[in-house]
Amino acid sequence: MEPTSNPPASNPESQSTPSPAEQGNGSPAQHAAPAPRPEAVPQPPRFNASDLAASIANDQDASLDKELDAAMAGISSTAVEGGSAAAAPSAGEPKVGDLLKGRVANIGSEDILIDFGTKMLGVVSKMEIDKHETYKIGDSIEVLVIGADDLGGLLKVSRKQAKQASIMKNMHVGLVVEGKVSGMNKGGLEVDIEGIRGFIPASQVDIHFVKDISDLIGQTIHAEVGKFDLEEKSVVLSRRKVLQREAEVTRDKQFDELQVGEVKRGKVKNLAEYGAFVDIGGVDGLLHISDMSWGRVNKPEDVVKVGDEIEVKITKINKEKKKISLSLKQATPNPWLSATEKYTIGSRSAAVLFDFRTSARSSNWSRVLMHCSPSAN
């Protein structure tokens, strides 16, 4: 039998398969001269499963490996097995309560659009922004996720709650916070710390006794955290401790600048049996009763009273013990140095009797000794 040549390319549906009888006995058409065939259309190479597997295993076509890897990239095993991976949330997807940092993408009349850099946008109301905060496009901003807008595909975020969350996250005893005094009750002052409730007991309002603490209502103050409750978002504060530290800093600076012999103007803060305490620019000094006058002083209140502004001379500084000694009399001329010029033997001067037997004080507060014998008229 003569070999059968390949049939011309044609529509497979129009070709019929010869019957066994025709294949065995032959037909007149098979013995006739073959008709000229049209040129066959080249077919693309085809790979069966075994060829493809062998090609991959033997690394005969590196580009095929790359294409396969690229096609499979990002497809989880769940998707390969027929599951739906698209419906599963990403591990890094923000959730309610998360603090996020982004950049201002646009500023509208009522809202601010924030870009978080992961093909994710958020929107915050301008009502959430404090007056002292100013933002422009490109600025960094920290917000708290409070929900999602399913229709718009945007995250709902809050600036106020972000500041509260940041404060409570970093909260610890000893932290100094800023707040506004919002009210007063029988126990002390109420303070608003970015929406967090704060309370200052009356004893912790100031270093010194304050008769009317309501004068601080409406003022912005700094206070130190003494206690706090994360769940209740409440904080117990002390303004006194902050003022004490500020006074110590001022005092240390003053001690470095003060010098013995300087004359300073100060204010009498309080009195004691042995003298008075004088504030000379943030530093308290002791004015001893023996340094109040060139004459004799029985009680400090005979010379000064609380609130008096006086000029005193620094006579001693103890930097280790943080103590300063002051003198009121040394800030004025010594009357005894000029006594011989003002009072000569035989001259007369008006005097006030202190001890009818021994002494008298003249008009310039110099003490003079009187003879015990009867005085002349």
JODA-V749670 format. One record per helix or strand of 2 or more residues. SS is the DSSP state (H for helix, E for strand). FROM is the first residue (numbers start at 1). TO is the last residue. Records with the same first field share a line. If there is no record, write none. Layout:
SS=FROM-TO  FROM-TO
//
This chain:
H=12-14  20-25  28-31  49-57  62-72  77-80  126-128  159-169  202-204  213-216  239-257  289-291  300-302  329-331  335-342
E=99-107  111-115  121-125  140-149  154-158  176-184  188-193  196-201  220-229  234-238  263-272  275-279  284-288  309-318  323-327  351-355  359-362  367-369
//
